Each structure stands twice: as structure tokens, then as C-alpha cells.
């Protein structure tokens, strides 16, 4: 047997080897090796908590978030291989200083994995743009667009909340300047209540739509009251007594003299004006101009407000106070009128009398006082005694003047008058007539 086994041993070994080669060649024709390519396979980023714990955010650059996978295996193996069997991962624990992460490709089926000759991705790394993660608080501003009909304005706008937060990459947040909601006022005559979308704007008013920015809320409820307007006058009084030797000169004012009010039409239809109490302008012991600033909002009726945002409700009350002046006038005797001289009598003011009239008042009023304008005169009837008898001769009479109510005569002016009774035809005196 030994001789039989060893006889032509080389030929026998060659025959076995040849048979194996033939079998392999035959098998390759029945189940050949080939490539299969899978496109746009997403790369799964794992251990992202490493970045979030450092308050970092990221963006995948240069389309490195997807890869093309080429697999070489027997045809029968590739027939069983699907995209779901491909595992493409990038572990953030392996991130480098230049923010790249190696890509690892594997098969989730061990039988298939052992039957694959090769598997390769067209990219070796995921490239990230890593930034600090930030949050900011923004005030939500309501922007009213369009035009209301004449005679209407908007009241105090109310939002369900007036604050929101945004978060995202620092570079993205730096672009944001305002958060706004827009409400159209075109042809609106009643209250507006809407759910408005919040828009983020940059410094040029252009909306920022960066998907990396997260908003705490997307929409907010906005209520805009619509109010009717009306212009009404302001009225006021003055209280108190000025200091001795001074007087109100009659010049007083309120600025502005009218205001624009707003409210529901039913609330303001009966309002014809706003009264400011006299206590607001008190001139007690004043020796100069008195000015007071009053917040008119305290005196608006219920349901009525000021219209617009320009006027803050403060009005200025002014009352001018001046010192009382004196003026002395020399009264010529020849211009004094003698009134009510009885028939048969003569009366004349004696010459060479130094008659002076002293009047007091505000300077503007005194400037208009002249001797000719005050009509100096005396009344002879006032010289009769208690029995109605008029006496002849020289006697003192009071000189009267026609003075305006704005000035005051400081003291009486007396002059000497001579009365002469003429003789009647009967030669009798008529002293009682």
C-alpha cells in the first residue's frame, strides 16, 4: 500500500492542486466578485455630548456629512447587502484640533461582514465648524404697518408675552438686532387681535432665517385697541392773593391750549374740554411771574387717554405778577370842569393852585393815563349844606376824575373854588336855589 500511495506522488499532488484551481475557477464563473456603490449615505455623529457639555455648537462643512460607500464582495453577498446594513459613524471623542473627525465604516451583520472583501468611503473625515453656543433675551416689538382711517389711533398694544429667547452659534446670534411682529392697520376701525409670527431682523431690517438659530416661541398673540380721537380745549383758574404791592397783570396762559384725547367714541363724545383746578396755579404771596407744570392726565375722565406718543401730558400754566407803580399828574386849573352850577350863580377854580393827582397800578395801565383823558371836574351840588343851601365865596371842593378800573387814585385832590351869586331883578338872593 505504501508503494501504491507514494507511486507518482508529485503527479498526484499536482492533480489535487489543479482540481482545486479548476473548482475555484468554476466557482468564480457561478458567483463572481464585483463592486456595489451606495450614494449619499449619512454619517452618524456620536458622542455629541462632548461638544454640548462645553457649550459648543457645530455645523458640518463641505458636504462631509454624507459619503459614497463602495463594497466589493461576491455577487451573492451583495444581493443580501442593503443601505440599512451600512454603519457610517464619526465619533466626536476623536475630534482633532482642526475640528475633523475620522469616519468609520462597518456592516451591522457579522455574516455579511465576514463575506465582504473590501468596503471603502470616498471621504475619510467629517469637517466641522465648531462655535460657542450662546443664548440671548430679546424684547418682542410690535410694528404697526398701514394707515388707520382719519380720526382713529391705536391704543396701548398688548402682547401675550413681550420677551423671548434665542440660542445658537455665536456668529449667527450676532446678526440679530430685533424681534418683531407686524400688524396691519389698513382701514381698521375696531380692535385687532391676531396670532402673529415672530421675525428676527438684522441691523438693516432684513429677516434672518438661519436654521441654526432656535427660538423659544415662534408666534405671539397681539391685541391692538383702536381709539377715536378728539381735540378739546384746556381751561384753568387762578387762586391766592399776590404779595402786597403787587398785582396780576392779566396775562396768563396754558400751553398747549388744546390737547388731542382718545378713547372709545362713547367715552369721549360728551367731553367738551378739560378743566384744571385753581389749586394748580396758586399765586399766594407771589412777587413775580408764577409758572406751574401740571400733568393733565390726572384730570382726564375715565376711559379717556392722550392721543399719540409725542405729548407726555405735561402742560405749563403761567400767571404774570408785577409790582404796582405810582404816577403823579399835574392838574392845570383851567381844564377842570365845574358841573351843576345853579342858575344865577358863577363858579370858578382859582388859578395858581398846585394840584397833583397820584394814581397807582400796573405800568402798562399807567402809561395810558393822561390829564386830558381823565376829565378833571368838580360837582357844585356837593357843596350844598345839609339843608341844601349853597354859600357864596371861596371854599374847598373835591376834584373828581374819570379813571379806568385798572388804576387807583391814592388820595383826594382838593381845590379852591369861588362861588358868586348874581343879583336877581328883585334884588333878592336866591341862595337856596
C-alpha positions as CSV (number, residue, x, y, z in Angstrom):
1,X,0.0,0.0,0.0
2,X,2.8,2.3,0.8
3,X,4.3,1.8,-2.6
4,X,1.0,2.5,-4.2
5,X,0.5,5.7,-2.2
6,X,3.9,7.1,-3.0
7,X,4.0,6.0,-6.6
8,X,3.9,9.2,-8.7
9,X,3.4,11.3,-5.7
10,X,4.3,14.6,-7.5
11,X,1.7,13.9,-10.1
12,X,-0.9,13.2,-7.6
13,X,-0.2,16.5,-5.7
14,X,-0.3,18.4,-8.9
15,X,-3.6,16.7,-9.8
16,X,-5.1,17.8,-6.4
17,X,-3.9,21.4,-6.8
18,X,-5.2,21.5,-10.4
19,X,-8.5,20.2,-9.2
20,X,-8.7,22.9,-6.6
21,X,-7.9,25.6,-9.1
22,X,-10.4,24.3,-11.5
23,X,-13.0,24.3,-8.7
24,X,-12.2,27.9,-7.8
25,X,-12.4,29.0,-11.4
26,X,-15.6,27.2,-11.9
27,X,-17.0,28.9,-8.7
28,X,-15.9,32.3,-9.9
29,X,-18.0,31.9,-13.0
30,X,-21.0,31.0,-11.0
31,X,-20.6,33.6,-8.1
32,X,-18.1,36.3,-9.3
33,X,-16.7,39.2,-7.2
34,X,-18.0,42.7,-8.0
35,X,-18.3,46.2,-6.7
36,X,-21.5,47.9,-5.4
37,X,-21.8,51.6,-4.7
38,X,-24.1,53.3,-2.2
39,X,-24.6,57.1,-2.6
40,X,-25.4,59.8,-0.1
41,X,-25.0,57.6,3.0
42,X,-25.4,59.9,6.1
43,X,-22.6,60.0,8.6
44,X,-23.8,59.4,12.1
45,X,-22.2,61.7,14.6
46,X,-21.9,60.1,18.0
47,X,-20.9,61.3,21.5
48,X,-22.0,64.8,20.6
49,X,-22.4,65.4,24.3
50,X,-18.7,66.1,24.4
51,X,-19.4,69.4,22.5
52,X,-22.7,70.3,24.2
53,X,-21.1,70.0,27.6
54,X,-18.5,72.5,26.5
55,X,-21.4,74.8,25.3
56,X,-20.3,74.4,21.8
57,X,-22.4,74.1,18.6
58,X,-21.3,72.9,15.2
59,X,-22.0,72.9,11.5
60,X,-20.9,70.2,9.1
61,X,-18.8,71.7,6.3
62,X,-18.1,70.8,2.7
63,X,-20.8,68.2,2.4
64,X,-18.8,65.9,4.6
65,X,-21.9,64.7,6.4
66,X,-22.7,62.2,3.6
67,X,-20.4,59.7,1.9
68,X,-20.3,57.3,-1.0
69,X,-19.6,53.7,0.0
70,X,-18.1,51.2,-2.3
71,X,-18.3,47.5,-1.3
72,X,-16.5,44.6,-3.0
73,X,-17.9,41.1,-2.4
74,X,-19.3,38.1,-4.2
75,X,-22.5,38.7,-6.1
76,X,-24.5,36.5,-3.8
77,X,-23.3,38.6,-0.8
78,X,-24.1,41.9,-2.5
79,X,-27.6,40.7,-3.2
80,X,-28.2,40.5,0.5
81,X,-26.5,43.8,1.4
82,X,-28.7,46.9,1.7
83,X,-28.1,50.5,2.9
84,X,-29.5,49.5,6.2
85,X,-26.6,47.2,6.7
86,X,-24.1,50.1,6.4
87,X,-23.0,51.8,9.6
88,X,-21.1,55.1,9.0
89,X,-20.0,56.8,12.1
90,X,-17.8,59.7,13.3
91,X,-17.0,59.7,17.0
92,X,-16.7,63.2,18.5
93,X,-14.4,61.7,21.1
94,X,-11.8,61.6,18.3
95,X,-12.2,65.2,17.1
96,X,-8.9,66.8,16.2
97,X,-7.6,70.3,16.8
98,X,-8.7,71.4,13.3
99,X,-12.2,70.1,14.1
100,X,-12.1,67.0,11.9
101,X,-13.4,63.5,12.9
102,X,-12.4,60.2,11.3
103,X,-15.1,58.4,9.5
104,X,-15.5,54.7,10.4
105,X,-17.5,52.3,8.1
106,X,-18.8,48.9,9.2
107,X,-21.5,46.3,8.5
108,X,-24.1,45.6,11.1
109,X,-24.4,41.9,10.1
110,X,-21.4,39.8,11.1
111,X,-22.1,37.1,8.5
112,X,-22.2,39.7,5.7
113,X,-19.2,41.5,7.1
114,X,-17.1,38.3,7.1
115,X,-18.0,37.7,3.4
116,X,-17.0,41.2,2.2
117,X,-13.7,41.5,0.5
118,X,-13.4,45.3,1.0
119,X,-15.5,48.3,2.0
120,X,-14.4,51.9,1.4
121,X,-15.8,55.5,1.8
122,X,-15.0,58.3,-0.5
123,X,-14.2,60.6,2.5
124,X,-12.0,59.9,5.5
125,X,-13.1,62.8,7.8
126,X,-16.1,64.8,8.7
127,X,-15.2,68.5,8.8
128,X,-17.0,70.7,11.5
129,X,-17.2,74.4,12.1
130,X,-17.4,74.5,15.9
131,X,-18.5,77.7,17.7
132,X,-19.5,78.7,21.2
133,X,-23.2,78.1,21.9
134,X,-25.0,81.2,23.1
135,X,-28.4,82.4,24.3
136,X,-29.9,85.9,24.3
137,X,-33.1,87.5,25.5
138,X,-35.0,89.8,23.1
139,X,-37.9,92.2,23.5
140,X,-40.7,91.5,21.1
141,X,-41.6,94.7,19.3
142,X,-44.9,95.2,17.6
143,X,-44.6,97.0,14.3
144,X,-47.8,98.5,13.0
145,X,-48.0,98.9,9.2
146,X,-50.5,100.6,7.0
147,X,-52.7,103.6,7.8
148,X,-55.8,103.9,10.0
149,X,-58.8,106.0,8.8
150,X,-58.8,109.6,9.8
151,X,-59.9,110.2,13.4
152,X,-58.6,106.9,14.7
153,X,-55.4,106.0,16.5
154,X,-54.1,102.8,18.2
155,X,-54.2,102.4,21.9
156,X,-51.7,100.6,24.1
157,X,-50.6,97.5,22.3
158,X,-50.6,94.3,24.4
159,X,-48.7,91.1,23.7
160,X,-49.2,87.8,25.3
161,X,-45.5,87.9,26.3
162,X,-43.1,90.7,25.4
163,X,-39.9,88.6,25.8
164,X,-38.3,85.7,24.0
165,X,-35.0,83.9,24.0
166,X,-32.9,82.8,21.0
167,X,-30.0,80.4,21.0
168,X,-27.5,79.1,18.6
169,X,-24.0,79.7,17.3
170,X,-22.4,83.0,18.5
171,X,-21.8,84.2,14.9
172,X,-25.4,83.7,14.0
173,X,-26.8,85.4,17.1
174,X,-24.5,88.4,16.4
175,X,-26.6,89.2,13.3
176,X,-29.8,89.5,15.3
177,X,-30.8,93.0,16.4
178,X,-34.6,92.9,16.9
179,X,-37.5,90.5,17.2
180,X,-40.7,91.9,15.6
181,X,-44.2,91.0,14.8
182,X,-46.2,93.0,12.2
183,X,-49.8,94.1,12.4
184,X,-51.6,95.8,9.5
185,X,-53.7,98.9,10.3
186,X,-55.1,99.5,6.9
187,X,-58.8,100.5,7.1
188,X,-59.1,99.2,10.7
189,X,-61.8,100.8,12.8
190,X,-62.2,98.2,15.6
191,X,-59.8,96.4,18.0
192,X,-57.3,94.0,16.4
193,X,-56.5,90.6,17.9
194,X,-54.2,88.2,16.0
195,X,-51.6,85.5,16.4
196,X,-48.5,86.9,14.7
197,X,-45.3,85.2,13.6
198,X,-42.1,86.5,15.3
199,X,-39.4,87.6,12.8
200,X,-35.8,88.1,13.6
201,X,-34.2,91.1,11.9
202,X,-30.6,92.3,11.4
203,X,-29.4,95.9,11.7
204,X,-30.6,96.6,8.2
205,X,-34.1,95.3,8.9
206,X,-33.6,92.2,6.8
207,X,-35.0,89.0,8.2
208,X,-32.5,86.4,9.4
209,X,-33.6,82.8,8.6
210,X,-30.6,80.9,9.8
211,X,-31.8,77.3,10.6
212,X,-29.1,77.0,13.4
213,X,-31.0,79.6,15.5
214,X,-33.6,78.3,17.8
215,X,-36.5,80.4,19.2
216,X,-38.2,79.9,22.5
217,X,-41.5,80.8,20.8
218,X,-42.5,81.2,17.1
219,X,-45.7,83.2,17.5
220,X,-47.3,85.6,19.9
221,X,-50.8,86.9,20.5
222,X,-51.1,90.6,19.9
223,X,-54.0,92.9,20.8
224,X,-54.2,96.4,19.4
225,X,-57.1,98.7,20.7
226,X,-58.5,101.1,18.1
227,X,-59.5,104.5,19.6
228,X,-61.5,107.5,18.4
229,X,-59.8,110.9,18.7
230,X,-61.0,114.4,19.5
231,X,-59.3,117.8,20.1
232,X,-60.6,119.7,23.2
233,X,-59.5,123.0,24.9
234,X,-58.0,123.3,28.3
235,X,-59.4,125.8,30.9
236,X,-57.9,126.9,34.2
237,X,-58.5,129.3,37.2
238,X,-56.1,131.2,39.4
239,X,-56.1,131.1,43.2
240,X,-54.5,133.0,46.0
241,X,-53.5,136.6,46.7
242,X,-50.3,138.1,45.5
243,X,-47.8,139.9,47.8
244,X,-48.6,143.4,49.0
245,X,-47.6,146.0,46.4
246,X,-48.0,143.6,43.5
247,X,-50.9,142.6,41.2
248,X,-51.7,140.2,38.5
249,X,-51.3,142.0,35.2
250,X,-53.9,139.9,33.4
251,X,-51.5,138.0,31.3
252,X,-51.9,134.2,31.9
253,X,-51.8,131.2,29.7
254,X,-51.8,127.4,29.5
255,X,-49.5,125.7,26.9
256,X,-50.7,123.9,25.0
257,X,-54.1,125.4,25.0
258,X,-55.7,122.3,23.4
259,X,-55.0,118.6,23.6
260,X,-55.9,115.6,21.5
261,X,-57.7,112.9,23.5
262,X,-58.6,109.4,22.6
263,X,-61.0,106.7,23.7
264,X,-64.0,104.8,22.8
265,X,-66.4,107.1,21.0
266,X,-69.0,106.6,23.7
267,X,-66.4,107.8,26.3
268,X,-65.3,111.0,24.6
269,X,-68.4,112.2,22.8
270,X,-69.5,114.2,25.8
271,X,-66.1,115.7,26.6
272,X,-66.0,119.3,25.5
273,X,-62.9,120.4,27.5
274,X,-60.6,119.6,30.3
275,X,-60.7,121.8,33.4
276,X,-57.6,122.4,35.5
277,X,-58.5,123.2,39.2
278,X,-57.5,126.7,40.6
279,X,-55.3,125.0,43.2
280,X,-52.8,124.1,40.4
281,X,-52.0,127.8,39.8
282,X,-51.7,129.4,43.3
283,X,-50.2,133.0,43.3
284,X,-50.3,133.4,47.1
285,X,-47.6,136.0,48.1
286,X,-46.1,136.0,44.6
287,X,-44.0,138.9,43.6
288,X,-43.1,137.7,40.2
289,X,-44.4,135.5,37.4
290,X,-45.7,132.2,38.6
291,X,-45.3,129.1,36.4
292,X,-46.5,125.6,37.2
293,X,-46.2,122.3,35.3
294,X,-49.3,120.1,35.6
295,X,-49.8,116.6,34.4
296,X,-53.1,116.9,32.6
297,X,-53.6,113.1,32.7
298,X,-54.8,113.4,36.3
299,X,-57.9,115.3,35.1
300,X,-58.9,113.1,32.1
301,X,-62.3,111.4,32.5
302,X,-62.5,107.6,32.9
303,X,-61.9,105.8,29.7
304,X,-60.1,108.8,28.1
305,X,-56.4,108.9,27.3
306,X,-54.0,111.2,25.5
307,X,-53.7,110.5,21.8
308,X,-50.3,109.7,20.3
309,X,-46.9,109.2,21.9
310,X,-45.3,112.7,21.3
311,X,-47.2,114.6,24.1
312,X,-46.4,113.4,27.6
313,X,-49.3,115.1,29.3
314,X,-47.4,118.0,30.9
315,X,-48.9,121.4,30.4
316,X,-47.5,124.8,31.6
317,X,-49.6,127.3,33.5
318,X,-48.4,130.9,33.7
319,X,-49.6,134.0,35.6
320,X,-47.7,137.2,35.4
321,X,-47.3,139.3,38.6
322,X,-46.0,142.8,38.5
323,X,-45.1,145.5,41.1
324,X,-47.7,148.2,41.5
325,X,-46.3,151.6,40.3
326,X,-47.3,155.2,41.0
327,X,-47.7,158.1,38.7
328,X,-48.2,161.8,39.6
329,X,-50.1,164.1,37.3
330,X,-50.1,167.9,37.5
331,X,-53.7,169.1,37.1
332,X,-54.0,172.6,35.4
333,X,-56.8,174.5,36.9
334,X,-58.1,175.8,33.5
335,X,-59.1,172.3,32.4
336,X,-61.2,171.5,35.5
337,X,-64.8,171.4,34.6
338,X,-67.3,172.9,37.1
339,X,-70.6,171.0,36.9
340,X,-74.1,171.5,38.3
341,X,-73.8,175.3,38.8
342,X,-77.3,176.6,39.8
343,X,-78.9,179.2,37.6
344,X,-77.9,182.7,38.7
345,X,-74.6,181.6,40.1
346,X,-71.0,181.7,38.9
347,X,-68.3,179.3,39.9
348,X,-64.6,179.2,39.0
349,X,-61.5,177.4,40.1
350,X,-58.9,179.8,41.4
351,X,-55.6,179.9,39.4
352,X,-52.1,179.3,40.8
353,X,-53.0,176.2,42.7
354,X,-50.5,173.3,42.7
355,X,-52.9,170.4,42.1
356,X,-51.4,166.9,41.9
357,X,-53.1,163.6,41.3
358,X,-51.3,160.4,42.4
359,X,-52.6,157.1,40.8
360,X,-51.3,153.6,41.2
361,X,-51.5,150.5,39.1
362,X,-49.5,148.3,36.7
363,X,-47.1,150.1,34.5
364,X,-48.9,149.2,31.3
365,X,-52.1,150.8,32.7
366,X,-50.4,153.9,34.0
367,X,-48.8,154.5,30.6
368,X,-52.2,155.2,29.2
369,X,-53.2,157.8,31.8
370,X,-53.1,161.4,30.7
371,X,-54.5,164.6,32.2
372,X,-56.8,165.1,29.2
373,X,-58.0,161.6,29.3
374,X,-59.2,161.5,32.9
375,X,-61.6,164.6,32.6
376,X,-60.9,166.6,35.8
377,X,-64.1,168.0,37.2
378,X,-65.9,169.1,40.4
379,X,-69.6,169.0,41.3
380,X,-71.0,172.2,42.8
381,X,-74.1,170.3,44.1
382,X,-71.8,168.5,46.5
383,X,-71.1,171.9,48.2
384,X,-74.6,172.5,49.5
385,X,-75.1,172.1,53.2
386,X,-77.4,169.7,54.9
387,X,-80.3,172.0,54.2
388,X,-79.5,172.3,50.5
389,X,-78.1,175.8,50.9
390,X,-75.2,176.9,48.7
391,X,-72.9,179.5,50.2
392,X,-71.0,182.2,48.3
393,X,-67.3,182.8,48.5
394,X,-64.2,180.7,48.3
395,X,-64.3,177.2,49.6
396,X,-62.7,173.8,49.1
397,X,-64.1,171.4,46.6
398,X,-63.1,167.9,45.6
399,X,-61.7,167.4,42.1
400,X,-63.0,164.2,40.5
401,X,-61.5,162.2,37.7
402,X,-62.7,159.5,35.2
403,X,-60.2,156.7,35.8
404,X,-60.2,153.2,34.4
405,X,-60.8,150.4,36.8
406,X,-57.2,149.2,36.4
407,X,-55.7,152.2,38.3
408,X,-56.4,153.6,41.7
409,X,-56.4,157.1,43.0
410,X,-54.2,157.2,46.0
411,X,-55.6,160.4,47.7
412,X,-58.2,163.0,47.2
413,X,-57.4,166.2,45.3
414,X,-59.0,169.4,46.6
415,X,-59.0,172.8,45.0
416,X,-60.3,176.3,45.9
417,X,-63.4,177.4,44.1
418,X,-65.1,180.8,44.2
419,X,-68.9,180.8,44.1
420,X,-70.7,184.1,43.3
421,X,-74.5,184.5,43.3
422,X,-75.7,187.0,40.8
423,X,-78.4,189.7,41.9
424,X,-81.9,188.9,40.6
425,X,-84.2,191.7,39.3
426,X,-86.0,191.8,42.7
427,X,-82.6,192.3,44.3
428,X,-83.1,189.3,46.4
429,X,-80.6,186.5,46.9
430,X,-81.5,183.0,45.8
431,X,-79.1,181.1,48.0
432,X,-81.3,178.1,48.4
433,X,-81.8,177.5,44.7
